[in-house]
Amino acid sequence: MADPFSIKDRHFLITGGTRGIGGAISLWFAKSGASVTANYVRDVKSAERLKASADKEGLAIDICRADLTSQKGLEKLNAYLEEHNILLSGLIHCASSGVHKSIDKLTIRHFDWTLAINTRAFFELIKLLLPKLSASASIVAISSKGAVRAVSAYAVVGASKGALESIARHFAAELAPKGIRVNILSPGSVMTDAWKFMPDAEDRISETIRRTPNGRLTTAEEVAWAAQFLCSDASSGMIGHTLVVDGGAAIME
């Protein structure tokens, strides 16, 4: 019997796939025998490091720089996939940004920017990629606890993630008859560069660890393993589900 957890010989597009959680997923998927197109837009050095590391290990990771918040960027990504004749086995939307400020300091510009990358880009990507998805493709939207809980200085990011989860569930229902599965992966607090933009980061990290049953932050590798599960045949019965990987933090008061 074939390994239901295997993603070998499949091709995945991972947005925000050159650093942080996205970078960890790109590396893990490639190490598991998949081919990866890792998308990014700003951090050239991280993209170059990922590519160099992949090439050194003989891993199948290609890099595509494209701004998913613009029509030009989406067209660039589409052209890249067509040029390389890529049939996707799945999409993992890790690309994320946002402004961490209290409500009185937030502006419409902050709101529009955050929704553009965290939510609208996912919507436009699905529409763009449908002709390029295999009949049994898996789509995973990376969310966060702020989608369902109030988090300090997280209003617009939380709103964008809540909208992301909602649209993912609706896409899940519509695409399931086509054999395409859509699920949501909600990691706990992971040590990434995003913490640099959070107010009182050290206090937040300490409090998170204190409140988490396993007494530590979630690792990017743990998120990557869960993403592999959602993209493998082992999760074929999961549609429109939110899988939480947070060391038990969500079950605590």
C-alpha positions in Angstrom: 0.0 0.0 0.0 1.3 3.5 -0.9 2.2 5.8 2.0 -0.8 8.0 2.5 1.4 10.7 4.1 3.7 10.9 1.1 3.9 14.1 -1.0 6.7 12.8 -3.2 6.8 13.9 -6.8 4.1 16.5 -6.3 4.5 20.2 -7.0 3.4 22.9 -4.5 3.3 26.7 -4.7 4.1 28.3 -1.3 3.4 32.0 -1.0 5.6 33.8 1.5 7.7 30.6 1.1 11.3 31.9 1.5 11.4 32.7 5.3 9.7 32.0 8.6 6.9 29.4 8.5 6.7 29.5 4.7 10.5 28.9 4.4 10.3 25.9 6.8 7.4 24.5 4.8 9.3 24.9 1.5 12.4 23.1 2.9 10.4 20.3 4.5 8.3 19.6 1.5 11.4 19.5 -0.8 13.1 17.2 1.7 10.0 15.0 1.5 10.4 14.6 -2.3 8.1 17.4 -3.5 9.0 20.2 -5.9 8.4 23.6 -4.6 7.8 27.1 -6.1 8.5 29.5 -3.3 7.0 32.9 -3.8 8.2 36.1 -2.2 8.2 39.9 -2.8 10.6 41.9 -0.6 13.3 40.0 1.3 15.8 39.1 -1.4 18.5 37.9 1.0 16.2 35.3 2.6 15.2 34.1 -0.9 18.8 33.8 -1.9 19.7 31.9 1.3 16.8 29.5 0.8 17.8 28.9 -2.8 21.5 28.4 -2.0 20.6 25.9 0.8 18.2 24.0 -1.5 20.8 23.8 -4.3 23.5 22.6 -1.9 21.2 19.8 -0.7 19.9 19.0 -4.2 16.4 20.0 -3.3 13.8 21.0 -5.9 13.0 24.6 -4.8 12.5 27.4 -7.4 12.0 31.0 -6.4 9.5 33.3 -8.0 9.4 37.0 -7.0 5.9 38.5 -7.4 3.8 40.9 -5.5 0.5 39.2 -5.0 -1.3 42.4 -4.0 -1.0 43.7 -7.6 -2.4 42.6 -10.9 1.0 42.8 -12.5 2.4 40.5 -9.8 -0.3 38.0 -10.2 0.3 38.0 -14.0 4.0 37.5 -13.4 3.3 34.5 -11.2 0.9 33.1 -13.7 3.5 33.6 -16.5 6.1 31.8 -14.5 3.9 28.8 -13.9 3.0 28.6 -17.6 6.5 29.0 -18.7 7.6 26.1 -16.6 4.5 24.1 -17.4 3.7 23.5 -13.8 0.6 21.5 -12.7 0.1 22.2 -9.0 -0.7 19.5 -6.5 -1.4 22.3 -4.0 -1.1 25.8 -2.7 -0.1 26.9 0.7 -0.8 30.6 1.4 1.7 31.7 4.0 2.2 35.2 2.6 1.2 37.5 5.4 1.7 41.0 6.7 -0.1 43.5 8.9 0.2 46.5 11.2 0.3 45.9 14.9 -1.2 49.0 16.5 -4.0 50.0 18.8 -7.3 50.9 17.2 -6.8 54.7 17.7 -3.5 54.5 15.7 -4.8 52.4 12.8 -5.7 54.0 9.5 -7.7 52.9 6.4 -4.3 52.4 4.7 -3.3 50.0 7.3 -6.6 48.1 6.9 -6.4 48.0 3.2 -2.8 46.8 3.0 -3.4 44.0 5.6 -6.5 42.7 3.9 -4.9 42.9 0.5 -2.1 40.4 1.3 -3.7 38.3 4.0 -7.1 37.8 2.4 -7.6 39.3 -1.1 -4.4 37.7 -2.4 -5.7 34.3 -1.4 -9.1 34.9 -3.1 -7.3 36.1 -6.3 -4.8 33.2 -6.2 -7.5 30.6 -6.1 -9.3 32.1 -9.1 -6.0 32.4 -11.0 -4.8 28.9 -10.2 -7.9 26.8 -10.7 -6.9 25.8 -14.2 -3.4 24.8 -12.9 -4.5 22.6 -10.0 -4.6 18.9 -10.3 -7.9 17.0 -9.8 -6.8 16.1 -6.3 -5.1 19.3 -5.2 -4.9 20.5 -1.7 -5.1 24.2 -0.7 -4.0 25.3 2.8 -4.6 28.8 4.2 -2.3 29.8 7.1 -4.2 31.6 9.8 -3.7 32.5 13.4 -5.4 32.6 16.7 -6.3 36.2 16.1 -8.9 35.0 13.6 -11.1 33.9 16.5 -9.7 35.6 19.6 -9.0 39.2 20.5 -5.3 39.9 20.7 -3.7 43.2 21.7 -2.7 45.4 18.8 -3.9 42.8 16.4 -7.3 44.2 15.2 -6.7 44.5 11.4 -4.5 41.3 11.2 -7.1 39.4 13.2 -9.9 40.7 10.9 -7.9 39.6 7.8 -7.3 36.2 9.2 -11.0 35.8 10.2 -12.0 36.7 6.7 -9.3 34.3 5.3 -10.8 31.4 7.3 -14.3 32.3 6.2 -13.5 32.5 2.5 -11.5 29.3 2.8 -14.5 27.4 4.1 -16.7 28.7 1.3 -14.1 27.7 -1.3 -13.8 24.3 0.4 -17.5 23.7 -0.1 -17.5 24.9 -3.7 -14.3 23.1 -4.8 -14.8 19.7 -3.0 -17.0 18.3 -5.9 -14.0 19.0 -8.2 -11.8 16.9 -5.9 -9.9 20.0 -4.6 -9.6 20.2 -0.8 -9.3 23.5 1.1 -8.3 23.5 4.8 -7.0 26.0 7.3 -3.8 25.7 9.4 -3.7 27.8 12.5 -0.3 27.8 14.2 0.4 28.9 17.7 3.1 31.4 18.4 6.2 30.6 16.3 9.5 32.5 16.7 9.8 34.3 13.4 10.8 37.8 12.3 7.1 38.9 12.8 7.9 39.3 16.5 10.1 42.3 15.7 7.0 44.3 14.8 5.0 43.3 17.9 4.9 45.7 20.9 6.2 44.2 24.1 7.4 41.1 22.3 9.4 39.7 25.1 6.5 40.0 27.6 4.2 38.4 25.0 6.5 35.5 24.4 6.9 34.8 28.1 3.2 35.0 28.7 2.5 32.6 25.8 5.0 30.1 27.1 3.4 30.3 30.6 -0.1 29.7 29.3 0.9 26.9 26.9 0.5 23.4 28.3 3.7 22.0 26.7 5.6 25.1 28.0 7.2 26.3 24.8 6.5 28.1 21.5 5.4 26.1 18.5 8.2 25.4 16.0 8.1 26.2 12.3 8.9 22.5 11.6 5.8 21.4 13.5 3.7 23.7 11.3 5.4 22.2 8.2 4.7 18.7 9.3 1.0 19.6 9.8 1.0 21.2 6.4 2.3 18.0 4.8 -0.5 16.1 6.5 -3.1 18.5 5.0 -1.5 18.2 1.6 -1.3 14.4 1.6 -3.8 11.6 1.0 -3.9 10.9 4.7 -6.2 14.0 5.2 -8.4 13.1 2.2 -11.5 13.2 4.5 -10.7 16.7 5.8 -12.5 19.6 4.0 -13.0 23.1 5.3 -11.3 22.2 8.6 -9.2 24.4 10.8 -6.2 22.4 12.2 -4.7 24.1 15.2 -1.0 23.4 16.1 -0.2 25.4 19.2 1.0 23.1 22.0 -2.5 23.2 23.6 -2.6 27.0 24.1 -6.1 27.3 22.6 -7.7 24.9 25.1 -6.7 27.1 28.1 -8.8 29.9 29.6 
